[in-house]
Amino acid sequence: MTPDDGDERYARLAAAVEDAIPAALRREWEQRSLAAPVLVARQGIFSPTGSPVAYQLSYRSAVEQTASATTWSESQHDHATAHVLDATFGRADLESVAHGRLLFVRCTRPYLVGRRAVPARPDRLVIEVPHWVDVDRDVVAGVRRLRDAGFRIAVPSFVSTVHQRMLLPHADFVKIDVRDLDVEGHPVVSLARSYGATLVAEYVETPELHQHAQELGFRLFQGNLLERAGILDRAGARPVTG
């Protein structure tokens, strides 16, 4: 039996299973799917005058805890990225999420190197390269391709690791945890802006941190002082294809 013969047999088997599902059970499943929440977290990124200029989107689940994301496997991170992209760009009425602003989404290695496609919305999607991604030549080449396609690139949680420094020439935004500025200070800030990226202050939790970040030349600000992340349910937005 050739591989093609095996594929055809599996296709026939899948079709037979699909046909065997009773219509009533199929309708019940569709109704449950439509009623199930499709959640995504959204937090504003603000200008110095307090105007929202972008949003950070993050994974949320109605059935899973997300607080332990630092211990996730690669496949769990991939799932989270797919969920956020599908919930946001894979459904109608995107502007109810974006309101004409940029949307920052953490994208894992498969999206960076082209094994998985990112939504063709460079006008809205800012691709964040998470700190846990091992940056190598394939990732850098993928980031360059994405940027050539019009996407903007963000480097979050910047602390000047070797991998993060590899991305600096291709970064439009660099995000720094301002709670660390008393330790890291001016050298990291200067390095982060050395290729012309816009600096984003992350974890702005107090007026003092906000003021200090402004004094250091940050142009954008994100944190609970300005806005806590809200939860959007995208279940009511029609899935789109193509």
C-alpha positions in Angstrom: 0.0 0.0 0.0 1.4 3.4 -1.0 1.3 6.5 1.3 -1.4 7.9 -1.0 -3.6 4.8 -0.5 -3.2 5.2 3.3 -4.2 8.8 3.1 -7.3 7.9 1.0 -8.3 5.2 3.5 -8.0 7.6 6.5 -10.0 10.2 4.5 -12.8 7.7 3.9 -12.8 6.6 7.5 -13.0 10.2 8.7 -15.9 10.9 6.3 -17.7 7.8 7.6 -17.3 8.8 11.2 -18.5 12.3 10.3 -21.6 10.9 8.5 -22.4 8.6 11.5 -22.9 11.5 13.9 -26.6 12.0 14.5 -28.0 15.3 13.3 -29.4 16.1 16.7 -26.0 15.5 18.4 -24.3 17.7 15.7 -26.7 20.5 16.3 -26.2 20.3 20.1 -22.5 20.4 19.6 -22.7 23.5 17.4 -25.0 25.2 19.9 -22.5 24.5 22.7 -19.6 25.8 20.6 -21.5 29.0 19.8 -22.3 29.5 23.5 -18.7 28.8 24.7 -16.7 31.9 25.6 -13.8 32.9 23.4 -11.7 35.0 25.7 -8.8 37.4 25.2 -7.3 39.9 27.6 -6.7 43.5 26.5 -4.6 46.2 28.2 -4.0 49.6 26.8 -0.6 51.1 25.8 -0.7 54.9 26.3 1.0 58.0 25.1 2.6 60.5 27.5 -0.7 62.5 27.5 -2.7 59.4 28.5 -4.2 58.6 25.1 -4.4 54.9 24.2 -2.3 54.2 21.0 -2.2 50.4 21.1 -3.4 47.3 23.0 -1.6 44.3 24.4 -3.6 41.1 23.8 -3.0 38.0 26.0 -4.4 34.5 26.3 -7.3 33.8 28.6 -9.3 30.6 29.0 -12.6 30.0 30.6 -11.4 26.6 31.9 -7.7 26.9 32.5 -5.5 28.9 34.9 -3.1 31.3 33.1 -1.1 32.5 36.1 1.5 29.7 35.7 2.4 30.7 32.1 6.0 30.9 33.0 6.0 27.1 33.4 4.3 26.3 30.1 5.7 24.0 27.5 6.4 25.2 24.0 3.2 23.6 22.7 1.2 25.5 25.4 2.7 28.8 24.3 1.9 27.9 20.7 -1.7 27.2 21.7 -1.9 30.5 23.5 -0.7 32.4 20.5 -3.0 30.6 18.2 -5.9 31.3 20.5 -5.3 35.0 20.7 -4.7 35.4 16.9 -7.8 33.3 16.1 -10.0 35.0 18.6 -9.0 38.4 17.4 -8.1 38.3 13.7 -10.1 35.1 12.9 -13.4 36.7 13.8 -15.4 39.5 12.3 -15.7 43.0 13.7 -11.9 43.3 14.5 -12.4 47.0 15.1 -14.4 46.3 18.2 -11.1 45.1 19.6 -8.7 47.4 17.9 -10.6 50.7 17.6 -8.1 51.7 14.9 -5.1 51.0 17.1 -2.2 48.6 17.0 -2.5 45.2 18.6 0.6 43.7 20.3 0.5 39.8 20.3 3.3 37.5 21.6 4.1 35.2 18.7 6.1 31.9 19.2 8.8 30.4 17.1 6.5 28.7 14.5 5.0 32.1 13.6 8.4 33.8 13.5 10.0 31.3 11.2 7.0 30.8 8.9 5.8 27.3 10.0 2.5 28.9 11.0 1.0 31.9 9.2 0.3 35.2 10.9 -2.8 37.1 10.0 -2.2 39.3 7.0 -2.9 42.5 9.0 0.4 44.4 9.3 -1.8 47.5 9.7 -2.9 46.2 13.1 -0.7 43.4 14.3 2.5 44.1 16.1 4.5 40.9 16.5 6.2 40.5 19.9 9.1 38.1 20.2 8.8 36.7 23.7 11.9 36.4 25.9 11.6 32.6 26.1 12.1 32.2 22.4 15.6 31.0 21.5 16.7 33.5 18.8 18.9 32.1 16.1 19.5 32.8 12.4 16.2 31.3 11.4 14.3 33.5 13.8 16.2 36.6 12.8 15.6 35.8 9.1 11.9 35.2 9.8 11.6 38.5 11.7 13.3 40.3 8.8 10.8 38.7 6.4 7.9 39.8 8.5 9.2 43.3 8.8 9.7 43.4 5.0 6.0 42.4 4.7 5.0 45.5 6.7 4.7 44.1 10.2 6.2 45.9 13.2 8.3 44.0 15.7 8.4 44.4 19.4 11.0 43.0 21.9 9.3 42.8 25.4 10.9 42.4 28.8 14.2 43.7 27.5 17.2 43.1 29.8 19.9 43.0 27.2 20.3 39.3 26.8 22.3 38.1 23.8 19.2 36.9 22.0 17.4 40.2 22.6 20.4 42.2 21.3 20.2 40.1 18.1 16.7 41.5 17.5 17.5 45.2 18.2 18.3 46.1 14.6 14.9 44.8 13.5 12.8 46.1 16.4 10.2 48.9 16.1 9.4 48.8 19.8 11.4 47.7 22.8 9.6 47.2 26.1 11.3 47.4 29.5 10.0 46.6 32.9 10.3 49.9 34.7 10.4 48.2 38.1 13.9 47.2 37.2 15.2 50.6 36.2 16.7 51.3 39.6 19.0 48.3 39.0 19.4 48.4 35.2 19.1 52.1 34.7 20.4 54.2 31.9 22.8 51.7 30.1 19.9 49.3 29.2 17.7 52.2 28.2 20.3 53.7 26.0 21.0 50.3 24.4 17.3 49.6 23.8 17.0 52.9 21.8 20.3 52.5 20.0 18.7 51.4 16.7 15.8 53.9 16.9 13.1 51.8 18.4 10.3 53.4 20.4 10.6 52.6 24.1 7.6 51.2 26.0 7.6 51.3 29.8 6.0 48.0 31.1 4.5 47.4 34.5 3.9 51.1 35.3 2.3 50.5 38.7 2.9 53.8 40.6 3.0 57.5 39.7 6.6 57.5 40.7 7.5 54.8 38.2 5.5 56.7 35.5 7.4 59.9 36.2 10.8 58.2 36.2 10.0 56.5 32.9 9.1 59.8 31.3 12.3 61.3 32.6 14.3 58.5 30.9 12.7 59.2 27.6 10.1 56.4 27.3 7.5 57.3 24.7 4.8 54.7 25.5 3.5 53.4 28.8 1.7 50.2 29.9 0.6 49.0 33.4 -2.1 48.8 36.0 -1.7 52.4 37.0 -3.0 53.4 33.6 -5.4 50.5 32.9 -5.9 47.0 34.2 -6.3 44.3 31.6 -9.9 43.7 30.7 -11.4 40.5 29.4 -13.2 40.4 26.0 -15.4 37.6 24.9 -15.3 37.2 21.1 -17.8 34.3 21.0 -20.4 36.6 19.5 -18.2 37.6 16.5 -18.7 35.4 13.5 -15.6 33.3 12.5 -14.1 34.3 9.2 -12.3 32.2 6.7 -10.0 32.9 3.9 
